[in-house]
Amino acid sequence: GRPVIVSNTPGMEEVVIDGEVGRIANFDTDEKAFADVLRDFSERPERWTDMGRRAFAHAVQRYSTQAMSAAIQSIYSELLEKPDHAQAKP
């Protein structure tokens, strides 16, 4: 139930929705970015709490065992439905 603060590295925007479930900052080129994010959260603690609730719900929705199992099952089902799927022969 906590928001995350991550560096702007490839792939992070797929996991963290900036401003909704956490913050993405460009730490490599802005040495103040991390401090700015922490200052924002300390000045507005209600934002930290709200973002944490959304982060938890987001994580459960996308990354729980049930969600991941359903996603994997969907991939397998899609692959098996392709017309060029060859049956394994003994």
Backbone bond lengths (Angstrom), bond angles and torsions (degrees), N, CA, C in turn:
res aa  C-N    CA-C-N  psi(-1)  N-CA   C-N-CA  omega(-1)  CA-C   N-CA-C  phi
1 G - - - 1.428 - - 1.517 113.89 -
2 R 1.316 116.63 28.70 1.458 120.44 178.53 1.530 109.53 -118.78
3 P 1.323 116.69 140.64 1.463 118.11 173.97 1.522 109.02 -71.60
4 V 1.300 116.30 158.60 1.457 120.71 179.39 1.519 110.11 -111.67
5 I 1.313 114.34 154.31 1.458 121.42 173.97 1.512 105.64 -121.17
6 V 1.324 116.77 117.18 1.462 120.86 -176.09 1.524 110.60 -126.66
7 S 1.304 114.30 158.81 1.457 120.84 176.18 1.524 109.41 -78.58
8 N 1.291 116.59 151.76 1.458 122.65 -179.87 1.531 109.55 -76.73
9 T 1.317 115.31 73.77 1.461 121.50 178.28 1.522 108.57 -109.83
10 P 1.318 117.45 156.44 1.465 120.00 -178.32 1.534 111.90 -53.52
11 G 1.307 115.24 132.26 1.450 121.96 176.97 1.520 114.48 97.80
12 M 1.305 117.73 -21.51 1.466 119.81 -177.99 1.518 112.52 -64.68
13 E 1.327 117.26 -33.57 1.462 119.62 179.90 1.530 111.91 -68.34
14 E 1.330 117.04 -15.25 1.459 120.29 175.62 1.521 112.05 -83.13
15 V 1.320 116.89 -21.04 1.459 122.24 -177.23 1.528 111.59 -103.34
16 V 1.311 116.32 -41.32 1.466 121.93 -176.20 1.524 109.35 -110.19
17 I 1.318 115.94 122.77 1.457 120.70 175.02 1.526 105.80 -89.15
18 D 1.322 115.99 106.85 1.459 121.70 -174.13 1.520 111.37 -58.51
19 G 1.327 115.22 126.49 1.455 121.09 179.73 1.504 114.18 85.11
20 E 1.326 118.31 -9.16 1.461 121.97 179.69 1.520 111.69 -109.07
21 V 1.330 117.07 -51.90 1.469 121.08 -178.55 1.524 111.81 -118.07
22 G 1.291 116.66 0.45 1.457 121.93 -179.37 1.511 109.48 172.15
23 R 1.302 114.63 -169.69 1.455 119.83 179.69 1.520 109.70 -127.90
24 I 1.320 114.93 139.45 1.453 122.19 174.08 1.526 106.41 -110.83
25 A 1.317 116.13 125.48 1.464 120.02 -179.11 1.523 109.23 -130.69
26 N 1.302 115.82 152.01 1.458 121.17 -178.45 1.532 109.24 -91.59
27 F 1.327 115.97 80.85 1.460 121.73 -176.51 1.524 112.70 -67.19
28 D 1.314 117.52 -27.01 1.462 120.97 -176.71 1.528 113.02 -67.38
29 T 1.308 116.93 -36.81 1.464 119.41 -176.71 1.522 113.40 -109.35
30 D 1.329 117.03 -9.85 1.466 120.16 -179.07 1.519 108.94 -128.40
31 E 1.314 116.49 98.30 1.464 120.74 -175.84 1.530 112.33 -66.91
32 K 1.317 118.24 -15.93 1.460 121.71 178.59 1.526 113.08 -93.14
33 A 1.316 118.34 -5.62 1.461 121.83 -172.13 1.527 112.54 -58.13
34 F 1.320 117.04 -46.35 1.462 120.42 -178.20 1.530 109.99 -64.21
35 A 1.322 116.66 -45.58 1.464 121.08 179.36 1.531 110.60 -61.76
36 D 1.328 117.06 -38.66 1.467 120.58 179.48 1.526 111.34 -63.97
37 V 1.332 116.49 -41.51 1.462 120.37 178.81 1.529 109.64 -65.17
38 L 1.315 117.71 -46.04 1.466 121.14 179.23 1.532 111.01 -62.33
39 R 1.315 117.04 -40.36 1.463 120.89 178.53 1.524 110.07 -62.75
40 D 1.317 117.12 -44.05 1.457 121.48 178.87 1.522 110.76 -58.48
41 F 1.322 116.71 -45.92 1.463 120.45 179.54 1.528 111.46 -65.84
42 S 1.336 117.63 -40.08 1.467 119.44 -178.59 1.525 111.67 -69.77
43 E 1.317 117.20 -30.22 1.463 120.84 178.93 1.526 112.23 -79.52
44 R 1.335 116.14 -23.19 1.469 120.47 -179.70 1.529 109.34 -133.35
45 P 1.338 117.67 73.52 1.466 120.65 -175.92 1.531 113.73 -60.40
46 E 1.332 117.36 -27.52 1.465 119.57 178.41 1.522 110.93 -64.07
47 R 1.315 116.40 -31.12 1.469 120.35 177.74 1.525 109.86 -66.19
48 W 1.332 116.70 -42.16 1.468 122.28 178.15 1.527 109.96 -59.46
49 T 1.329 116.58 -45.34 1.464 121.75 -178.74 1.524 110.90 -64.98
50 D 1.321 116.97 -48.33 1.469 120.85 -179.98 1.522 111.40 -61.99
51 M 1.314 115.81 -43.44 1.457 120.17 -179.87 1.531 110.37 -65.19
52 G 1.316 116.71 -36.14 1.463 120.82 177.70 1.519 112.17 -63.35
53 R 1.324 116.40 -41.04 1.475 119.99 177.20 1.526 110.71 -62.84
54 R 1.327 115.39 -44.42 1.471 119.28 179.39 1.530 110.82 -66.30
55 A 1.332 116.69 -36.23 1.468 120.67 178.86 1.526 110.58 -62.89
56 F 1.325 116.99 -43.04 1.466 120.46 178.85 1.523 110.98 -62.72
57 A 1.335 116.32 -47.92 1.471 120.42 179.79 1.525 110.68 -61.25
58 H 1.324 117.16 -41.16 1.465 122.30 178.80 1.526 110.85 -62.56
59 A 1.328 116.34 -44.39 1.468 120.58 -179.32 1.521 111.07 -64.10
60 V 1.316 117.28 -43.56 1.465 120.70 179.22 1.517 110.29 -64.19
61 Q 1.335 116.27 -44.42 1.463 120.52 -177.85 1.520 112.11 -63.50
62 R 1.330 117.54 -40.04 1.461 120.29 -173.85 1.521 114.95 -99.01
63 Y 1.332 118.25 -28.48 1.464 119.52 -168.52 1.519 115.10 -125.18
64 S 1.322 118.72 7.90 1.467 119.75 176.53 1.530 109.06 -68.12
65 T 1.306 115.48 165.06 1.466 120.24 177.84 1.524 110.59 -57.03
66 Q 1.322 116.38 -42.76 1.465 120.45 -179.46 1.531 110.98 -64.89
67 A 1.325 117.23 -43.52 1.465 120.39 -178.98 1.525 110.63 -65.75
68 M 1.315 116.78 -43.23 1.464 119.98 -179.06 1.535 110.44 -67.41
69 S 1.330 117.56 -40.16 1.468 120.79 177.75 1.525 110.77 -61.98
70 A 1.323 116.16 -43.16 1.471 119.96 179.49 1.527 110.76 -64.19
71 A 1.330 117.23 -39.97 1.468 120.77 179.75 1.528 110.77 -65.25
72 I 1.318 116.81 -42.96 1.468 120.72 179.09 1.526 110.25 -65.61
73 Q 1.325 117.41 -42.72 1.461 121.60 178.16 1.526 110.56 -60.18
74 S 1.316 116.52 -40.48 1.453 121.22 179.24 1.527 111.28 -63.29
75 I 1.308 116.85 -40.77 1.466 121.10 178.23 1.519 110.47 -63.57
76 Y 1.343 116.82 -46.90 1.460 120.32 179.15 1.532 111.12 -61.51
77 S 1.323 116.86 -43.78 1.466 120.68 179.95 1.517 110.96 -61.19
78 E 1.322 115.97 -43.30 1.464 120.33 179.28 1.529 111.18 -62.54
79 L 1.313 116.56 -42.70 1.470 120.14 179.74 1.519 111.59 -66.13
80 L 1.326 117.30 -38.81 1.462 120.65 -179.01 1.526 112.46 -71.11
81 E 1.313 117.84 -23.11 1.462 121.68 -179.54 1.524 112.79 -83.56
82 K 1.325 117.85 -11.79 1.469 120.13 -178.92 1.538 109.06 -64.59
83 P 1.327 116.46 137.54 1.464 119.94 -177.39 1.525 113.70 -64.81
84 D 1.320 118.26 -26.16 1.456 119.74 -178.46 1.522 112.32 -88.04
85 H 1.319 116.22 10.24 1.459 119.87 178.54 1.531 109.15 -68.45
86 A 1.311 115.94 119.05 1.473 120.75 -179.43 1.514 109.47 -91.67
87 Q 1.315 115.11 132.58 1.464 120.33 175.86 1.526 109.08 -72.98
88 A 1.302 115.17 138.18 1.471 119.22 177.04 1.517 108.96 -67.94
89 K 1.321 115.44 134.58 1.458 120.18 179.61 1.524 108.99 -108.37
90 P 1.303 117.02 137.78 1.474 119.86 -179.51 1.504 112.89 -66.87
